[in-house]
């Protein structure tokens, strides 16, 4: 799946665009066991650091048209396993992402693991 959102931000160094892409696959081993895996990538771009169209004097050596547009990537993956027999289900999920805050300097990884047991009467 692919999605994108342009925010039309006008402020300097504000989030301007988000792009997302992901894919996943699931496999039912038998009537009781299923396994799935997915990966996702997210992109955030910000407005230019300087805005030359605001009437400010341009600096020597450039017209501002090729000003660097900051970009930050966040990538992640997830694996899930589920086993169900009768009214009892045991489920496991592990998800990890490498840059959860779209930071440009300090990439902060996050990981979560969930084990769930469900009973149906």
N, C-alpha and C positions, 0 to 999 in steps of 0.2 A: 504494500500500500504506500501511497505517496500523498503528501499534503503540504500546503504552504499557506502562509498568511502574511500579507504586507500591511503594516500598521499605519503607514503614511505619517510617521513621526516627524516633527519639525525641529525638535530640540536637538542640540548638539550632543553627541555621544549617547543617544537614546536608542533603545531596541527598535529596529525598523522592519526586520523580516525574520520569520521563522520558517524553516523548511524541515520536513520530517519524511523519513523513509523507513520501512520495516518489512520484514518477511518472517514467516513462521511455517513450521511443518509439524503435523501431528500424526502419530502412528498408533493404531489400536492393535496391540500384540495379540490379544484374544478378547473374549467377552469381559474379562476382569481387569486387564492391565493396559494402560495407555501411557505413552511417552510423547512429550512435545518439546520443541526448541524454537526460540525466536531471537532475532537480532534487530536492533533499531539504531538509527543515526538521526541526530537532530542538529540543525544548524541555526545559529543566531547571528544576524549581522546588525551592526549599529550604524547610525548616521555618521557622517564624516566628522572628524575631530574639529575641523575648521570649516567655516561657511563663508566663501568668498562672495556670494551673491547678496550678502546683507549690507553691502556698501563699505565694508572694511577695506583698507589698503592691502593689496596683494604683496606678498613677500617676493623678493628678487629670486629668479630662478624657476619660476613656475606660475601657471595660471590657476592652479587649484582643481582643474578638471580631472586629474589623475590622482587626487588625494587618496590615501590609503583608507579603505573601508574595513574596520575591524570585524573579524569573523571568529566565532568560537564554536567548536564541535562538542557534542556529548554523544557517547557511544555506549551501548549496553547490550547485554544478552540475558536470556532466561531459559531455564530448563525446568520442566514439571514432569512428575511421575504420579500416577494415580492407580491404586489397586482397590477394586470394589468386589466384594463377595456377599451376596444376600443384602442385608441392610447395613453392613459395615463398610466404611470407606477409609482408606489410609492415603493421604496425599502429601507430597513433598514438592516444594518450589524453591529455587534459588535464582535470584536476580541480582545482577551487578551492573553498575554504571560507572564511567570513569570521570565525568566532569559534570556533576549534577547541578551546579550553580551557574553554568556557562561562564566560568571565570576565564580570564585571559592570562593570568600569572600562576596562580596556585590551583592546580587541578585536584579537586577533592573527590576521591572515589567513594562510592557507597555500595554496600552489599547487604542483602537481606535473605534470610532463609526461614521458611515456614514449614512446619510439620503439623498436619491436622488429622484428627481421627473423628469420624462422624458415625453416629448410630441412628438408625431409623427403626421405629417400633410400629 
